């Protein structure tokens, strides 16, 4: 979606007429313009991110036809624009209101924006979300500035939700017809699921000009030496109970076999808290990250359903049809993780998301090195440690070979696509405002 800018005027006179004053950092918010909570470690951006993670991890809460990255992007776009309407150091994503006091509570605005978006997207959770909002707002002293933040947060949430209300995400997918013959995507054993998100490339992007803006070229030809190499690699390393993969490689394949954007949102939580980001900084980080993720998914589904390339389990079981003398059939082959994600192989989603996640985090913090731990979506209690964002990206990407669900060529291309999307988002959105863009009273 081409970036829109809604310049709106507030109707409430109480939100105007205050002299400009800089807002303090998030970690001093208990004393900043009566806008902060008493606990300096409670980052509302992280708290609402955690709330959404709980929701999407709840069985049955997320619609099977709505990709959860859309919800994360809407949530964090709203929080960012709510906070930035007060802070005003960066360009808005979508919504700019006129007449906002610099003394309005950033925390209150962020809390209401986060709450209102999640209630609109997940109304079944309203009671829990209402209770969370009440608890968070209770820590902010009553004041006119708090009231201003409350009003602003609700208005921004409404504007962002309205802008996404007709983005194509609710369209009923047309019946999907599988292709036939060598190289074509087929439903995969052992469970033979229906394909997912077949129409998602038609959803309006959050930042990209189109779903196909960075569409990669095709996968390798089945008779090429490259295909022979990637075929035999996953056939050997990705098979269930492989004797070629090390114990750590097999564990890696299982460890990352969950919703990859959730892992990266938790990595971002760790980085934001460790670096003690201000509220505006945290809001911007999570908005950049999740705008990129949402467009990653739109972009990789465009490529996946353009090429409809078969998954390893199909390729290995039908290797006698690919006209390649260097690939041999194994009619009973199954991947290490048992089941294969029900969409075409090329490009690999984990690679796209991980490349974007690492790119945004490295660009935002201006360094790669960072010591952190990651917990698994699917292996409770299991942690892995990393010394850089790139190290986590590399492992998460290669894990799909050890899981038995992707060829290396899917991942190489996916990494390039993810970096292209993240680079575009980071360079074109939520940028610092130039001095000549600011009203005279802000200079």
C-alpha positions in Angstrom: 0.0 0.0 0.0 1.3 3.4 -0.9 1.8 5.3 2.3 -1.1 7.5 3.1 -1.1 10.5 5.4 -4.3 11.4 7.1 -4.0 15.0 8.4 -7.0 15.4 10.8 -8.0 18.1 13.2 -9.0 17.3 16.8 -12.4 18.6 17.8 -11.6 18.7 21.4 -10.2 22.1 22.4 -8.6 20.6 25.5 -6.0 19.0 23.3 -4.7 22.3 21.9 -3.0 25.4 23.2 -0.1 23.9 25.1 3.4 25.1 24.5 5.8 22.6 23.0 8.0 20.7 25.3 10.2 17.6 24.7 8.9 14.4 26.2 11.2 12.4 28.3 12.5 8.9 27.8 10.3 5.9 28.6 12.4 4.8 31.5 11.8 8.1 33.2 8.1 8.2 32.4 6.9 8.2 36.0 8.1 11.8 36.1 7.6 12.9 32.5 4.7 15.3 32.0 2.6 13.2 34.4 2.4 10.7 31.6 4.2 7.7 32.9 3.6 4.7 35.0 5.4 4.1 38.3 7.2 1.0 37.1 10.0 2.2 34.8 10.5 -1.4 33.3 6.9 -1.7 32.0 7.1 -1.0 28.3 3.6 -0.7 26.9 4.8 -1.7 23.5 6.3 -4.9 24.8 3.2 -5.6 27.0 0.8 -5.3 24.1 3.1 -7.4 21.9 3.1 -10.0 24.5 -0.7 -9.9 24.8 -1.0 -10.5 21.0 1.4 -13.4 21.2 -0.8 -15.0 23.9 -3.8 -14.5 21.7 -2.3 -16.0 18.5 -1.0 -18.9 20.5 -4.4 -19.7 21.8 -6.0 -22.6 19.8 -8.8 -21.4 17.7 -8.3 -17.7 18.4 -6.6 -16.8 15.1 -8.7 -17.2 11.9 -7.2 -19.8 9.6 -7.6 -17.5 6.7 -6.1 -14.3 8.2 -2.4 -14.3 8.6 -1.4 -13.2 12.1 1.3 -10.8 10.8 -1.5 -8.5 9.7 -2.6 -8.2 13.3 0.9 -7.4 14.5 1.4 -4.8 11.9 -2.0 -3.1 12.7 -1.2 -3.2 16.4 2.2 -1.7 16.1 1.3 0.9 13.4 -1.4 2.2 15.8 0.9 2.3 18.8 3.6 4.0 16.8 1.3 6.7 15.3 -0.3 7.3 18.7 3.0 7.9 20.4 4.5 9.8 17.5 1.6 12.2 17.4 2.9 13.4 20.7 6.7 12.9 20.3 6.7 14.0 16.7 10.4 13.3 16.1 9.6 10.9 13.1 7.3 10.9 10.2 3.9 9.2 10.8 3.1 5.8 9.3 -0.5 6.8 8.4 -2.2 9.2 10.9 -1.2 12.7 11.9 -3.6 14.8 14.0 -3.3 18.5 14.3 -3.2 20.2 17.7 -1.9 17.5 19.9 -0.3 18.7 23.0 3.4 17.7 23.6 2.3 17.1 27.2 -0.3 14.5 26.4 0.5 11.1 27.9 2.5 8.9 25.5 1.9 5.9 27.7 -1.8 6.4 27.9 -2.0 6.9 24.1 0.0 3.7 23.5 -2.1 1.7 25.9 -5.4 2.7 24.5 -4.2 2.3 20.9 -2.9 -1.2 21.6 -6.1 -2.2 23.6 -8.5 -0.9 21.0 -6.8 -2.6 18.1 -6.8 -5.9 19.8 -10.4 -5.7 21.0 -11.4 -4.9 17.4 -9.4 -7.8 15.9 -10.1 -10.3 18.7 -13.5 -9.4 20.4 -13.6 -12.7 22.2 -10.7 -11.5 24.4 -12.3 -8.2 25.3 -12.8 -9.0 29.0 -9.1 -10.0 29.4 -7.9 -7.0 27.4 -10.1 -4.6 29.3 -8.7 -5.8 32.5 -5.1 -5.4 31.2 -5.8 -1.9 30.1 -7.4 -1.0 33.4 -4.4 -2.3 35.3 -1.9 -0.5 33.1 -3.8 2.8 33.1 -4.2 2.7 36.9 -0.4 3.3 37.2 -0.7 6.6 35.4 -1.7 9.5 37.7 -5.0 11.2 36.8 -4.5 14.4 34.8 -5.6 16.3 31.8 -2.6 15.0 30.0 -3.6 11.4 30.7 -7.1 12.2 29.3 -5.5 13.6 26.2 -3.5 10.5 25.7 -6.5 8.3 26.2 -8.5 10.2 23.6 -5.6 10.2 21.1 -4.9 6.5 21.4 -8.5 5.6 20.6 -8.7 8.0 17.6 -5.5 6.6 16.1 -6.6 3.0 16.6 -9.9 3.8 14.8 -8.1 5.5 11.9 -5.6 2.6 11.4 -8.4 -0.1 11.7 -10.5 1.9 9.2 -7.7 2.1 6.7 -7.2 -1.7 6.8 -10.9 -2.6 6.8 -11.1 -3.3 3.1 -7.5 -4.5 2.5 -8.6 -7.9 0.9 -7.8 -10.0 4.0 -11.4 -11.1 4.4 -11.8 -12.3 0.8 -12.9 -16.0 0.6 -10.1 -17.8 -1.3 -11.1 -19.4 -4.5 -10.8 -23.2 -4.7 -7.2 -24.2 -5.3 -6.4 -26.6 -8.0 -3.1 -28.5 -7.5 -0.8 -28.8 -10.5 0.4 -32.2 -11.8 3.7 -33.5 -12.9 7.3 -33.1 -11.8 8.1 -29.9 -9.8 4.5 -29.0 -9.1 3.2 -28.4 -5.6 1.1 -31.2 -4.2 -0.7 -31.8 -0.9 1.9 -33.5 1.3 2.0 -36.8 3.3 1.3 -38.0 5.9 -1.7 -35.7 6.6 -2.4 -34.3 3.1 -3.7 -30.9 4.1 -5.4 -28.3 2.0 -3.2 -25.4 0.9 -3.2 -22.2 3.0 -3.3 -18.5 2.2 -3.7 -19.1 -1.5 -5.1 -15.6 -2.0 -2.9 -13.7 0.5 -0.8 -12.0 -2.2 -3.9 -10.0 -3.0 -4.0 -8.3 0.4 -3.0 -4.7 0.2 0.6 -4.3 1.4 1.4 -2.1 4.4 4.5 -0.6 2.8 5.4 -2.2 -0.5 4.1 -0.8 -3.7 2.9 -4.3 -4.7 3.1 -7.9 -3.7 5.4 -8.6 -6.6 7.7 -5.6 -6.1 10.6 -7.9 -5.2 9.4 -11.2 -6.7 12.4 -13.4 -7.2 13.2 -15.4 -10.3 12.2 -19.1 -10.6 13.5 -22.1 -8.6 16.3 -24.2 -10.1 15.5 -26.5 -13.0 14.9 -30.1 -11.9 17.7 -31.3 -14.2 20.3 -28.8 -13.0 23.3 -29.5 -10.9 22.1 -27.0 -8.3 18.8 -28.9 -7.9 20.7 -32.2 -7.6 22.7 -30.7 -4.7 19.8 -29.2 -2.8 17.7 -32.3 -3.3 20.3 -34.7 -2.0 21.1 -32.4 1.0 17.6 -32.3 2.3 17.0 -35.9 1.5 19.9 -36.9 3.7 19.7 -34.3 6.5 16.0 -33.8 6.7 14.7 -37.3 6.8 12.9 -38.5 10.0 15.6 -39.9 12.4 18.4 -39.0 10.0 21.7 -40.8 10.4 23.5 -38.0 8.5 22.3 -35.1 10.6 23.9 -34.5 14.0 21.8 -34.5 17.1 22.1 -30.7 17.3 21.0 -30.3 13.7 17.9 -32.5 14.3 17.1 -30.5 17.4 17.6 -27.2 15.5 15.0 -28.4 12.9 12.5 -29.2 15.6 13.3 -26.1 17.7 12.4 -23.5 15.1 9.4 -25.4 13.7 6.8 -22.9 14.8 5.4 -19.5 13.7 8.7 -17.8 12.9 7.4 -14.2 13.4 6.7 -15.0 17.0 10.3 -16.0 17.7 11.5 -12.7 16.2 9.0 -10.6 18.1 10.3 -12.1 21.3 13.9 -11.5 20.2 12.9 -7.8 19.7 11.3 -7.7 23.1 14.6 -8.9 24.7 16.6 -6.4 22.7 14.2 -3.5 23.5 14.3 -4.1 27.2 18.0 -4.8 27.4 18.7 -1.6 25.5 16.3 0.4 27.7 14.6 2.0 24.8 12.5 5.1 25.2 8.8 4.6 24.5 9.0 6.4 21.1 12.0 4.2 20.2 10.3 1.0 21.2 7.2 1.9 19.3 9.2 2.6 16.2 11.2 -0.6 16.4 8.2 -2.9 16.7 6.3 -1.0 14.0 9.3 -1.3 11.5 9.7 -5.0 12.4 6.0 -5.9 12.0 5.3 -3.8 8.9 8.2 -5.7 7.3 6.9 -9.1 8.5 3.4 -8.4 7.2 4.7 -7.4 3.8 7.1 -10.4 3.8 4.2 -12.7 4.0 2.3 -10.9 1.2 5.4 -11.0 -0.9 6.4 -14.6 -0.3 2.9 -15.9 -1.0 3.0 -14.0 -4.3 6.2 -15.9 -5.2 5.0 -19.2 -3.7 1.8 -19.4 -5.7 3.5 -18.0 -8.8 5.9 -20.8 -9.0 4.0 -23.6 -7.2 7.2 -25.5 -6.5 7.0 -28.9 -4.9 8.1 -29.7 -1.3 10.9 -32.0 -0.5 8.6 -34.9 0.6 6.8 -34.8 -2.7 10.0 -34.4 -4.7 11.8 -37.3 -3.0 8.9 -39.7 -3.3 8.5 -38.8 -7.0 12.2 -38.5 -7.9 11.8 -41.1 -10.6 9.7 -38.6 -12.6 12.1 -35.6 -12.5 14.4 -36.8 -15.4 17.4 -36.2 -13.2 19.8 -39.2 -13.0 21.4 -37.7 -9.8 18.2 -37.8 -7.7 16.9 -41.2 -6.4 13.4 -42.0 -5.2 12.5 -42.9 -1.6 8.8 -43.7 -1.7 8.5 -43.7 2.1 10.5 -40.6 3.0 9.1 -38.3 5.7 10.6 -35.1 7.1 12.1 -34.9 10.6 9.3 -32.7 11.9 6.6 -35.1 10.5 4.3 -32.7 8.7 5.1 -30.2 6.0 3.7 -26.6 6.0 0.7 -26.7 3.5 2.0 -24.2 0.9 4.6 -24.3 -2.0 8.3 -24.6 -1.1 9.8 -21.6 -2.9 10.7 -19.3 -1.3 11.1 -20.4 2.3 9.0 -18.4 4.8 11.5 -18.9 7.7 14.3 -17.4 5.6 12.2 -14.4 4.5 11.0 -13.5 8.0 14.4 -14.2 9.7 16.3 -12.1 7.1 13.8 -9.2 7.7 13.9 -9.6 11.4 17.7 -9.5 11.6 17.9 -6.7 9.1 15.6 -4.4 11.1 17.2 -5.2 14.4 20.8 -4.7 13.1 19.7 -1.4 11.3 17.8 -0.1 14.3 20.6 -0.8 16.9 23.4 -0.1 14.4 25.2 -3.3 15.4 24.8 -7.0 15.0 26.4 -8.3 18.1 24.0 -9.0 20.9 23.9 -11.8 23.5 20.4 -13.3 23.9 18.4 -16.5 24.3 15.5 -17.8 22.3 12.8 -20.1 23.5 11.0 -22.5 21.2 7.4 -22.2 20.1 7.0 -25.9 20.0 9.6 -27.4 22.5 8.6 -26.1 25.9 11.5 -25.2 28.2 14.1 -25.5 25.4 16.4 -22.5 24.9 19.2 -21.7 22.5 21.7 -18.9 22.9 23.1 -16.5 20.3 25.8 -13.8 20.2 24.3 -11.9 17.3 21.1 -11.3 15.4 22.8 -12.8 12.3 23.6 -16.0 14.1 19.9 -16.5 15.0 18.9 -15.7 11.4 21.4 -18.2 10.0 20.3 -21.0 12.3 16.5 -20.3 11.9 17.0 -20.3 8.1 19.0 -23.5 7.9 16.7 -25.2 10.4 14.3 -25.8 7.6 16.7 -28.2 5.8 17.2 -30.1 9.1 13.4 -30.1 9.5 13.1 -31.7 6.1 10.6 -29.1 4.7 12.8 -26.9 2.4 15.5 -27.1 -0.2 18.5 -24.8 0.4 17.6 -22.9 -2.8 14.2 -22.0 -1.2 16.1 -20.5 1.7 18.8 -18.6 -0.3 16.1 -16.9 -2.3 13.9 -16.3 0.8 16.8 -14.5 2.6 17.2 -12.2 -0.4 13.5 -11.4 -0.5 13.3 -10.8 3.2 16.3 -8.4 3.2 14.8 -6.5 0.2 11.5 -6.0 1.9 13.1 -4.9 5.2 15.5 -2.6 3.5 12.6 -0.9 1.7 10.5 -0.5 4.8 13.4 0.8 6.9 14.5 3.3 4.2 11.0 4.6 3.4 8.9 4.5 6.5 9.0 6.0 10.0 12.0 8.2 9.2 13.2 11.1 11.3 11.5 14.4 10.5 13.7 17.0 8.8 14.0 20.3 10.5 12.1 22.1 7.8 9.2 19.6 8.3 8.6 20.7 11.9 6.4 23.7 12.8 8.4 26.7 14.0 7.5 26.2 17.7 9.1 22.7 17.6 12.5 23.9 16.3 
